[in-house]
Amino acid sequence: MIGPDLAVIGGGLSGVAAALTAAEAGASVILLEQRPHLGGLASSFHLQGVELDYGQHVFLRCCTAYRSFVDRIGGAEHLELQERLAVPVFNGDVRPAWVRRGLLPAPLHLARSILLYRHLSFRERLAVPKAIRALKGLDICDESLDGSTFASWLQREGQTDRAVERFWDFIGLPTLNLPAGQVSLLAAARTFHMGLLSDARAADVGWARVPLSRLHHDLAGTALAGTGVTVRLRTKVQAIDVADAGGLRLSLSDGSSLEPRAVISAVPPRSLGTLFTGGRLAGDPPCKSTGRAAGAPLGAGLGHSPIINVHFWFDRRVMPFVLAAGVGDLPLWVFDRSTSAKHGPDQYLVASLSAADGLMNSSNEEIAASTLNALGRFLPEIERRRPRRWLVIKEAHATIGLRPGTDRLRAKAEESGTEGIFGTLPIFVAGAWTDTGWPPTMESAIRSGTHAAEIAVKKSLKREGS
C-alpha cells in the first residue's frame, strides 16, 4: 500500500502547525482529527445562533510562534494586542490596583505598579522587587529547580502568603494553571523569565477579535488545503501498528487503514498510550531523565489541571474594562467578548477560573452563582442588573499540571524517530504538553508542532538526492 509521506494525528494547533510545516517542506501530508472541527480546545461552538469560544484563550507579545502562525494562515488582522500592558486587579471591592507597563527596561517596567499595588501592605510591596531580582538570577536550565514548588521558594525569599495569593498568583495562575503552592519552581521561573523579566513588552496581552474557530478552523483549513494537506475530520485513529514490511499502519475508525512513511502524534498524553502500546525508551537523551517506569505510557504521571469558563449575558454594560482580574477567595480573569460574539448594546462576559479542581464537582448553578458573586464585589452594576442567561463550561483536562518532578516527563520531538521513544520507528510527538520550554499554552502547541515536523522531515522524509 502506498501511503502519504506523513500522517498527523490530531487537528489541534500543534497538529495543524505540524501539517503546514511538513507540507511546505514538500511532504505529502494527511491530517486526521476525530472531532468535526480543527483547533482542539482553542475553538468555538454555536449556541442559539451565536458562535462562542469554548474557553477564553489569550496570548502575550512574547508568543512569537503563535502570532507568526496566525499571520501565516492570514488571520493577523483578527488579533488584538495591547499597546502597553494594563490590567485592573480587584480584591473584593470596586477600587482596582492597576498593573501597567512603565517605560523602564525589564524588570523595572513594573516598579511603579508594584509600589502602588494596594492589595499588599507597604512592607510587602517593598519585598516584591527583592524576590523579582532573585527570580531573575535563577538558572532556568537547572533541573534541580523542578524539585520544589514556587511558593516554597517565594517564602524563602520573604514573600508572605498574602503576597503569593494576591500578586504572584495573579500573574502565574492564568498561564501555569496551578497556584504557586502546587506548581514547579522550574516551570514558574521559566514562565516569569519569558513573560516579565527579559523584555518589558513581553507580557502585553492579546486576544482574538473573532471566535477562535474563524482562525483555527476556517483560516487554518484554507491554509492546509492551499499547501496540499488532506484533512479528514470525524476520523479517529484506533491504533498504530507495525506493518508486515516493517513500516507503520494506522487503523482508522471507518475500517480503512493507512501506511505512511512517518507519523506525528499531536494528541494529549492520555490518548497517546491508547494509540501505540509498543513505545519504549531505547536510550535516555543526555542530561534528561525520562522518569518513566518500564512499559509506562508516554506522558504517564503528568497529571492535569482543569479550567472552568463561565459565560454571562447582560442586557446592559456592567463592566467598563476589556479585561480585568480578581484575586482573593475566587481568583479569576474576566473578559468582555461582546465584539467577538457580535452582541449589540448589551454585554457578554466570560470569566475564566484556572486550576479549578475544587469546583469540578460543584453544580453549574453553584459555580455560576459563586462566580457572579465574586464579580459583583468589584462590578457594582452586576448587583443591579443580573444576567439574562449564563453558561458554564468545564474542561477537566484543560492542561497538564506542571507540578514538581514533571519536567522530565514531557517528551521532546528529537527523542523520537531514532533510538528514542519508539525505538527506530518514525513516530514523532507534538502537543502543548511536550517539552518546549514553555507552559502548556497555544504558544507551546505551535512550537511543538512546527519542531516535530522539522525533525520528521529531516530524519524520516528526506528523499535521496534532496
NORDA-V981358 format. One record per backbone hydrogen bond with DSSP energy under -0.5 kcal/mol. CO is the residue of the C=O (numbers start at 1). NH is the residue of the N-H. E is the energy in kcal/mol with one decimal. If there is no record, write none. Layout:
# NORDA-V981358
co:CO nh:NH e:E
co:CO nh:NH e:E
This chain:
# NORDA-V981358
co:1 nh:3 e:-0.7
co:4 nh:261 e:-1.7
co:5 nh:262 e:-1.2
co:6 nh:8 e:-0.5
co:6 nh:30 e:-2.2
co:7 nh:9 e:-0.6
co:7 nh:264 e:-2.5
co:8 nh:10 e:-0.7
co:8 nh:32 e:-2.9
co:9 nh:266 e:-2.9
co:11 nh:39 e:-2.9
co:12 nh:16 e:-2.6
co:13 nh:17 e:-2.4
co:14 nh:18 e:-2.2
co:15 nh:19 e:-2.6
co:16 nh:20 e:-2.5
co:17 nh:21 e:-2.3
co:18 nh:22 e:-2.5
co:19 nh:23 e:-2.4
co:20 nh:24 e:-2.5
co:21 nh:25 e:-1.0
co:22 nh:27 e:-2.2
co:23 nh:26 e:-1.7
co:27 nh:29 e:-0.5
co:28 nh:5 e:-0.5
co:28 nh:6 e:-2.2
co:29 nh:230 e:-2.4
co:30 nh:8 e:-2.8
co:30 nh:32 e:-0.5
co:31 nh:232 e:-3.0
co:32 nh:10 e:-3.3
co:33 nh:235 e:-2.4
co:35 nh:234 e:-2.3
co:39 nh:42 e:-1.7
co:41 nh:43 e:-1.5
co:43 nh:54 e:-2.3
co:45 nh:52 e:-3.3
co:47 nh:50 e:-1.8
co:50 nh:47 e:-3.1
co:50 nh:52 e:-0.6
co:52 nh:45 e:-3.0
co:55 nh:57 e:-0.7
co:59 nh:206 e:-3.3
co:60 nh:63 e:-2.0
co:62 nh:64 e:-2.2
co:63 nh:67 e:-2.1
co:64 nh:68 e:-2.2
co:65 nh:69 e:-2.2
co:66 nh:70 e:-2.4
co:67 nh:71 e:-1.9
co:68 nh:72 e:-2.3
co:69 nh:73 e:-1.6
co:70 nh:75 e:-3.3
co:71 nh:74 e:-1.2
co:75 nh:78 e:-2.1
co:76 nh:79 e:-1.7
co:78 nh:209 e:-3.5
co:78 nh:210 e:-0.6
co:80 nh:207 e:-2.3
co:85 nh:101 e:-2.3
co:87 nh:99 e:-2.6
co:88 nh:90 e:-0.5
co:88 nh:325 e:-2.5
co:89 nh:97 e:-2.7
co:90 nh:327 e:-2.9
co:94 nh:96 e:-0.7
co:96 nh:98 e:-0.6
co:97 nh:89 e:-1.7
co:98 nh:100 e:-0.7
co:99 nh:87 e:-1.9
co:100 nh:102 e:-0.5
co:105 nh:108 e:-1.4
co:107 nh:110 e:-1.2
co:108 nh:111 e:-1.7
co:109 nh:102 e:-2.8
co:110 nh:114 e:-2.4
co:111 nh:115 e:-2.3
co:112 nh:116 e:-1.6
co:114 nh:117 e:-1.3
co:116 nh:118 e:-1.2
co:117 nh:120 e:-1.6
co:121 nh:125 e:-2.3
co:122 nh:126 e:-1.9
co:123 nh:127 e:-1.2
co:124 nh:128 e:-1.2
co:125 nh:129 e:-0.8
co:126 nh:130 e:-0.6
co:127 nh:131 e:-1.6
co:128 nh:132 e:-2.3
co:129 nh:133 e:-2.4
co:130 nh:134 e:-2.0
co:131 nh:135 e:-2.7
co:132 nh:136 e:-2.4
co:133 nh:137 e:-1.1
co:135 nh:138 e:-1.3
co:138 nh:140 e:-0.9
co:139 nh:142 e:-2.0
co:141 nh:143 e:-1.0
co:142 nh:145 e:-1.8
co:143 nh:146 e:-1.6
co:144 nh:147 e:-1.7
co:145 nh:148 e:-1.0
co:145 nh:185 e:-0.6
co:145 nh:186 e:-0.9
co:146 nh:405 e:-1.7
co:148 nh:185 e:-2.7
co:149 nh:153 e:-1.3
co:150 nh:154 e:-2.5
co:151 nh:155 e:-2.5
co:152 nh:156 e:-1.5
co:153 nh:157 e:-1.3
co:154 nh:159 e:-2.4
co:155 nh:158 e:-1.6
co:160 nh:164 e:-2.3
co:161 nh:165 e:-2.4
co:162 nh:166 e:-2.9
co:163 nh:167 e:-2.1
co:163 nh:168 e:-1.7
co:164 nh:169 e:-2.5
co:167 nh:171 e:-1.3
co:168 nh:172 e:-2.8
co:169 nh:173 e:-2.0
co:172 nh:175 e:-0.7
co:172 nh:176 e:-3.2
co:173 nh:177 e:-2.1
co:179 nh:182 e:-2.2
co:179 nh:183 e:-2.0
co:180 nh:150 e:-0.6
co:180 nh:151 e:-2.5
co:182 nh:404 e:-0.6
co:183 nh:150 e:-2.1
co:184 nh:188 e:-2.3
co:185 nh:189 e:-2.9
co:186 nh:190 e:-2.3
co:187 nh:191 e:-2.1
co:188 nh:192 e:-2.8
co:189 nh:193 e:-2.3
co:190 nh:194 e:-2.2
co:191 nh:195 e:-2.6
co:192 nh:196 e:-2.6
co:192 nh:197 e:-2.0
co:193 nh:198 e:-1.0
co:199 nh:202 e:-1.4
co:201 nh:204 e:-1.7
co:202 nh:62 e:-2.0
co:204 nh:61 e:-1.6
co:205 nh:82 e:-2.8
co:206 nh:59 e:-2.1
co:207 nh:80 e:-3.3
co:211 nh:214 e:-1.7
co:211 nh:215 e:-0.6
co:212 nh:215 e:-0.9
co:212 nh:216 e:-3.2
co:213 nh:217 e:-1.5
co:213 nh:218 e:-2.9
co:214 nh:219 e:-1.8
co:215 nh:220 e:-1.6
co:217 nh:221 e:-2.5
co:218 nh:222 e:-2.0
co:219 nh:223 e:-2.4
co:220 nh:224 e:-2.5
co:221 nh:225 e:-2.4
co:222 nh:226 e:-2.1
co:223 nh:227 e:-1.0
co:224 nh:227 e:-0.7
co:224 nh:229 e:-2.4
co:225 nh:228 e:-1.3
co:229 nh:231 e:-0.6
co:230 nh:31 e:-3.3
co:230 nh:232 e:-0.5
co:231 nh:233 e:-0.6
co:232 nh:33 e:-2.4
co:234 nh:236 e:-0.5
co:236 nh:238 e:-0.7
co:236 nh:253 e:-2.1
co:239 nh:251 e:-2.3
co:241 nh:243 e:-0.6
co:241 nh:249 e:-2.8
co:243 nh:246 e:-1.9
co:247 nh:243 e:-2.3
co:249 nh:241 e:-2.7
co:249 nh:251 e:-0.6
co:250 nh:252 e:-0.5
co:250 nh:258 e:-1.8
co:251 nh:238 e:-3.0
co:251 nh:239 e:-1.1
co:252 nh:255 e:-1.9
co:256 nh:252 e:-2.8
co:258 nh:250 e:-3.1
co:259 nh:3 e:-0.7
co:260 nh:248 e:-0.7
co:262 nh:7 e:-2.1
co:263 nh:265 e:-0.5
co:263 nh:428 e:-2.9
co:264 nh:9 e:-2.9
co:264 nh:266 e:-0.8
co:265 nh:430 e:-2.4
co:268 nh:271 e:-1.4
co:268 nh:272 e:-1.6
co:269 nh:273 e:-1.2
co:271 nh:274 e:-0.7
co:271 nh:275 e:-0.8
co:272 nh:275 e:-1.0
co:272 nh:276 e:-1.7
co:275 nh:240 e:-2.7
co:280 nh:282 e:-0.8
co:280 nh:423 e:-0.9
co:285 nh:288 e:-1.5
co:293 nh:296 e:-2.4
co:297 nh:300 e:-2.2
co:299 nh:302 e:-1.7
co:302 nh:401 e:-0.7
co:305 nh:399 e:-1.6
co:306 nh:355 e:-0.5
co:306 nh:356 e:-1.8
co:307 nh:395 e:-2.2
co:308 nh:353 e:-3.2
co:309 nh:311 e:-0.5
co:309 nh:393 e:-2.8
co:310 nh:351 e:-2.9
co:311 nh:391 e:-2.1
co:312 nh:349 e:-2.3
co:313 nh:388 e:-3.0
co:313 nh:389 e:-1.0
co:314 nh:347 e:-1.5
co:322 nh:336 e:-2.8
co:323 nh:88 e:-0.6
co:324 nh:334 e:-2.8
co:325 nh:90 e:-2.9
co:326 nh:332 e:-2.1
co:328 nh:331 e:-0.5
co:332 nh:326 e:-3.3
co:333 nh:352 e:-3.3
co:334 nh:324 e:-2.0
co:335 nh:337 e:-0.9
co:335 nh:350 e:-2.2
co:337 nh:341 e:-2.0
co:338 nh:343 e:-2.9
co:339 nh:342 e:-1.1
co:340 nh:211 e:-0.6
co:347 nh:314 e:-3.0
co:347 nh:349 e:-0.5
co:348 nh:337 e:-2.4
co:349 nh:312 e:-2.9
co:350 nh:335 e:-2.4
co:351 nh:310 e:-2.9
co:351 nh:353 e:-0.5
co:352 nh:333 e:-1.8
co:352 nh:354 e:-0.6
co:353 nh:308 e:-2.2
co:356 nh:359 e:-1.7
co:356 nh:360 e:-0.8
co:357 nh:360 e:-1.1
co:359 nh:362 e:-1.6
co:363 nh:367 e:-2.3
co:364 nh:368 e:-2.7
co:365 nh:369 e:-2.3
co:366 nh:370 e:-2.5
co:367 nh:371 e:-2.5
co:368 nh:372 e:-2.6
co:369 nh:373 e:-2.2
co:370 nh:374 e:-2.2
co:371 nh:375 e:-2.5
co:372 nh:376 e:-2.4
co:373 nh:377 e:-0.9
co:375 nh:378 e:-1.2
co:375 nh:379 e:-1.8
co:379 nh:382 e:-2.1
co:379 nh:383 e:-0.5
co:380 nh:383 e:-0.8
co:380 nh:384 e:-0.9
co:381 nh:385 e:-1.8
co:389 nh:313 e:-2.2
co:391 nh:311 e:-3.5
co:393 nh:309 e:-2.6
co:395 nh:307 e:-1.8
co:395 nh:398 e:-1.2
co:399 nh:305 e:-2.7
co:400 nh:402 e:-0.7
co:401 nh:403 e:-2.3
co:402 nh:184 e:-3.3
co:403 nh:406 e:-1.8
co:406 nh:409 e:-1.6
co:407 nh:410 e:-1.3
co:409 nh:411 e:-0.6
co:411 nh:435 e:-3.2
co:412 nh:415 e:-1.4
co:413 nh:416 e:-1.7
co:415 nh:421 e:-1.4
co:418 nh:420 e:-2.8
co:420 nh:282 e:-1.7
co:420 nh:423 e:-1.7
co:421 nh:280 e:-1.5
co:422 nh:425 e:-2.0
co:423 nh:420 e:-1.5
co:425 nh:417 e:-0.6
co:425 nh:427 e:-2.4
co:426 nh:263 e:-2.5
co:427 nh:417 e:-0.6
co:428 nh:265 e:-3.3
co:431 nh:434 e:-1.8
co:434 nh:436 e:-1.6
co:439 nh:441 e:-2.0
co:441 nh:445 e:-2.1
co:442 nh:446 e:-2.3
co:443 nh:447 e:-2.4
co:444 nh:448 e:-2.5
co:445 nh:449 e:-2.4
co:446 nh:450 e:-2.4
co:447 nh:451 e:-2.4
co:448 nh:452 e:-2.8
co:449 nh:453 e:-2.0
co:450 nh:454 e:-2.0
co:451 nh:455 e:-2.5
co:452 nh:456 e:-2.7
co:453 nh:457 e:-2.7
co:454 nh:458 e:-2.0
co:455 nh:459 e:-2.8
co:456 nh:460 e:-2.7
co:456 nh:461 e:-1.2
co:457 nh:461 e:-0.5
co:457 nh:462 e:-0.6
co:461 nh:463 e:-0.6
co:463 nh:466 e:-2.0
